[in-house]
Amino acid sequence: MSSSVPRLVIAAPASGSGKTTVATGLMAALAGRGLAVSPHKVGPDYIDPGYHALATGRVGRNLDAYLCGPELIGPLFLHGARGCDIAVVEGVMGLYDGAAGEGELASTAQVAKLLRAPVVLVVDASAQSRSVAALVHGFVTWDPEVRVGGVILNKVASDRHEALLREALDSVGVPVLGVLRRVEQVDTPSRHLGLVPVAERRAAAVDAVAAMAAQVAGGCDLEALVALARGAGTLSCAAWDAAGALPSPGGEEPRERPRVAVAGGSAFTFSYAEHAELLGAAGAEVVPFDPLRDERLPEGTRGLVVGGGFPEVYAAELSANEPLRGAVAGLALGGAPVAAECAGLLYLCRELDGQPMCGVLDASARMTGRLTLGYRDAVAVSDSVLAGAGERMRGHEFHRTAVEPGSGTGAAAPAWGVRVPERRVEGFVQRNVHASYLHTHWAAAPGVARRFVERCRTS
């Protein structure tokens, strides 16, 4: 099977160059012209895809070659792009930046090559003129397999500044596809882990995305960008499919569809769409709930998934919802399967920054000034609802909190052993509860979903 979905990768020489504004604005501008736009983000970022979804009306999806493996990038891309007219892929960090010590792995450049997609380089031109030619020339020639099809100049001061930049770039042979003036930044506030998620500021986020769209539509050649996207190479792989990815259950498929509650709302915004799709394909009935608003779990809940987010921002509100905290504790102590990642781990602790939480784990959590960030190669230390002891999984940590006491204390066993940045054990396995800081992508190990749903049926 082959596919030739028109597509572009929006990249930059470094973080802070404006690629999120350009990518999100381009998505919204193209959608505003009636195109069905498929939004994608390179790397493990959960927040930018929320803005992409707002811009396009479609689920924002991640393409992470470290978490999922390079072989899944094409299939996952085609899965997200089904039925679309064009796809826009926002890069991560600088074009050639990837997993530390792993060469090009998980870089925007690697993903662009795997997708056979042209790259548009967004350059912050605010403090340069002729030097822009040397910078762009270096990025164009560094890897001949990466096709840089055009440049968008950002933070350009004046018509004179633009003329100098264009004159310099004439010698490089890369077309200028857009020029964005140095204007007051679009209102996209940040805090300790990046942009504030859409779920927390939806009305303001709608206005911000509209402003990005107007900025890109006014300063970029949309027709030239679409033409460049149509020149992407053909992909000779099949689209990923949740049901097809699952390992065979062996024997007849059970008829029972256990109800799995998945936390959402403003406090728990970090999730990959493929997780819910895999749970559904494995036979679960997936039901969302909001721990900030709902005082009880969905009726008939047999399993619980609590992903990442910002519970530290909502600690008081989460604590005040005593009925739900009691319901979560009762479900977990009753033996129902519970999978909690990062924010979910904090929610299951006794307390978070002094605010009572669910008390499933005999541990307390607090905010710290230290950022823990990076990819992790992990091995399951204990049998759990997600993995058998000895199974390997790749993940990502991204938090400014600490949990005390550490893993493996009291009634809990550690969940994972990790080797980077130091050898340590991490997370908790207690009864049918698996709680960890590690964010994982289940498309890389779809047996996780099958195992979890089976435990929901039998527990």
KAMOCOR-V651883 format. One record per pair of residues at least 12 apart in sequence whose ideal C-beta (glycine too) atoms are under 6 Angstrom apart, sorted by the first residue. I is the first residue (numbers start at 1). GAP is how many residues later the second one is. D is the distance in Angstrom with one decimal. If there is no record, write none. Layout:
# KAMOCOR-V651883
i->{I	I}
gap->{GAP	GAP}
d->{D	D}
This chain:
# KAMOCOR-V651883
i->{1	2	2	3	3	4	5	5	6	6	6	7	7	7	7	8	8	8	9	9	9	9	9	10	10	10	10	11	11	11	11	11	12	13	14	15	17	17	18	18	19	19	20	21	22	22	23	23	24	24	24	25	25	25	25	26	26	27	27	27	27	27	28	28	28	29	29	29	31	35	35	36	36	37	37	38	38	38	38	39	39	39	40	40	40	41	41	42	42	42	42	42	43	43	44	44	46	47	47	47	50	50	51	54	54	54	55	59	61	63	65	65	65	66	66	66	66	67	67	67	68	68	68	70	73	73	74	74	74	75	75	75	76	77	78	79	79	86	91	92	95	95	95	96	99	109	109	112	113	116	116	117	118	118	118	119	120	120	121	121	121	122	122	123	123	124	124	125	125	125	126	129	130	132	132	133	133	133	133	136	136	136	137	148	149	150	150	151	151	152	152	153	153	154	155	156	156	157	162	177	177	177	178	178	179	180	186	186	186	187	188	192	197	199	199	200	242	242	242	243	245	246	246	246	246	247	247	256	257	257	258	258	258	258	259	259	259	259	259	260	260	260	260	261	261	261	261	261	261	262	262	262	263	263	264	264	265	265	267	267	267	267	268	268	268	269	270	270	270	271	272	274	275	278	278	278	279	282	282	282	283	284	291	291	292	295	295	296	297	302	303	303	303	304	304	305	306	306	306	307	307	308	308	308	308	309	311	311	311	312	315	315	315	316	319	319	325	328	329	329	329	332	332	335	335	335	336	337	337	337	337	337	337	338	339	339	340	341	342	342	345	346	348	348	348	349	349	349	349	350	351	352	353	353	361	362	363	363	364	365	365	367	368	368	371	372	372	373	375	376	376	376	377	377	378	378	378	378	378	379	379	381	381	381	382	382	384	384	385	385	385	385	386	386	393	393	395	395	395	396	397	407	407	407	408	411	412	412	413	415	415	415	415	415	416	416	432}
gap->{237	232	234	75	232	230	76	82	80	223	224	80	110	222	225	80	112	221	80	82	103	108	110	12	13	80	110	80	84	97	108	110	110	81	80	78	105	107	104	136	72	103	28	191	100	130	65	67	27	31	188	187	188	190	191	62	190	12	25	28	29	61	27	181	185	184	187	188	25	50	51	48	49	19	49	42	43	46	49	13	17	21	21	23	49	21	49	21	49	50	66	69	21	49	20	352	224	147	148	150	147	148	147	144	151	155	154	214	19	48	40	41	45	33	39	40	309	327	374	377	373	375	376	44	38	41	40	161	163	162	164	165	164	38	161	160	161	143	17	16	13	14	44	13	276	34	37	34	32	116	117	115	29	31	110	29	30	32	18	27	30	30	32	28	30	30	31	28	31	40	29	35	38	33	36	35	36	38	39	15	36	38	35	26	79	25	27	23	25	25	26	12	26	26	27	23	25	25	17	44	47	48	41	42	40	39	22	25	26	21	20	208	72	67	70	66	35	36	39	38	201	35	36	200	204	200	203	201	26	28	26	44	198	199	26	28	41	42	43	19	24	26	43	26	28	36	37	40	43	24	26	43	28	43	24	26	25	27	25	42	44	47	39	41	75	40	37	38	39	36	169	169	167	164	168	171	170	167	168	171	170	169	27	33	25	28	29	31	30	154	33	34	153	27	34	34	34	38	41	34	37	33	34	35	131	34	32	35	36	55	37	38	40	39	36	37	33	30	29	30	31	28	101	96	97	124	123	48	95	115	118	119	122	95	47	95	95	98	57	95	90	19	12	13	87	12	14	15	16	14	13	13	13	14	67	48	40	42	40	36	38	34	32	34	29	25	27	25	21	19	21	42	17	42	15	17	38	40	60	13	38	33	36	44	31	47	45	50	47	49	67	70	48	62	47	52	43	44	45	43	40	18	19	20	17	19	16	18	16	12	13	14	19	21	20	22	27}
d->{4.6	4.9	4.8	5.5	5.0	4.7	4.7	5.5	4.5	3.9	4.5	4.1	4.6	5.5	4.8	5.6	5.7	4.6	4.6	6.0	4.4	4.9	4.7	5.5	4.1	5.2	5.4	3.9	4.2	4.7	5.1	5.7	4.5	5.4	4.6	5.2	5.2	4.4	5.2	4.0	6.0	4.7	5.8	5.3	4.9	5.7	5.8	3.7	5.0	5.2	5.0	3.4	5.0	5.6	3.4	5.6	5.1	5.4	5.9	4.1	5.1	5.0	3.8	5.3	3.6	4.5	5.0	4.3	5.1	4.3	5.5	4.5	4.8	4.4	5.8	5.3	3.9	4.0	4.0	3.4	4.9	4.7	5.4	5.4	4.3	5.3	5.0	5.4	5.0	4.4	5.0	4.9	5.6	3.6	5.4	4.3	3.9	5.1	4.8	5.3	5.3	3.8	5.9	5.5	5.9	5.1	5.0	4.8	4.1	5.4	5.9	4.7	5.7	4.9	5.9	3.9	5.1	5.3	4.1	5.9	5.3	5.4	4.5	5.8	5.8	4.4	6.0	5.0	4.2	5.4	5.9	3.8	4.9	5.9	3.7	4.7	4.1	5.5	3.3	5.7	5.1	5.3	6.0	5.0	5.0	5.9	4.9	5.8	5.3	5.9	3.1	4.9	5.0	3.6	5.2	4.9	5.1	6.0	6.0	5.5	5.1	4.9	5.7	5.9	5.7	5.3	5.4	4.7	5.5	5.6	3.9	4.3	4.5	5.4	5.5	4.0	5.6	5.8	5.3	5.9	5.3	5.9	5.0	6.0	4.7	4.9	3.8	5.5	5.4	5.7	3.9	5.6	4.9	4.8	4.4	5.3	5.7	5.2	5.4	5.3	5.3	5.8	5.2	3.1	5.5	4.5	5.2	4.7	5.4	5.2	5.3	5.3	4.4	4.8	4.9	4.7	4.2	5.0	3.9	4.2	4.4	5.7	5.9	5.0	5.5	5.1	5.9	5.7	5.6	4.6	5.7	3.9	3.9	5.3	4.8	5.8	4.8	5.4	5.5	5.6	4.4	5.5	4.3	5.5	5.3	5.2	5.0	4.5	5.2	5.8	5.3	4.7	5.5	4.3	4.6	5.8	3.2	5.0	5.5	5.2	5.2	4.3	5.7	4.0	5.8	4.8	5.2	3.1	5.1	4.3	5.6	4.6	5.1	5.3	5.5	3.7	5.2	4.6	4.8	4.1	5.3	4.7	5.9	5.8	5.3	4.1	5.5	5.5	4.9	4.4	5.8	4.4	3.8	6.0	4.6	4.9	4.5	3.1	5.8	5.1	5.9	5.3	4.1	4.6	6.0	4.1	4.7	5.0	5.4	5.3	4.8	5.3	4.2	5.8	3.9	5.1	4.8	4.6	5.0	5.5	5.5	4.5	5.3	5.8	5.5	5.1	5.7	4.2	4.5	5.8	4.4	5.4	5.9	4.5	5.9	5.2	4.1	5.5	5.8	5.2	4.4	4.4	4.1	4.9	5.2	5.3	4.9	5.8	4.6	5.3	4.9	4.6	5.4	5.8	5.5	4.6	5.1	5.9	5.7	5.6	4.9	5.6	5.8	5.1	5.5	5.2	5.5	5.3	5.5	4.8	5.9	4.7	5.9	6.0	5.3	5.6	4.1	4.9	6.0	5.2	5.0	4.7	5.0	5.9	4.2	4.3	4.5	4.4	5.1	5.3	5.4	4.7	4.9	5.1	5.5	5.9	3.7	5.6	4.5	4.7	5.3	4.8	5.5	5.7	5.9	5.6	4.1	4.1	4.7	2.9	6.0	5.1	5.9	4.5	6.0	5.8	5.7}
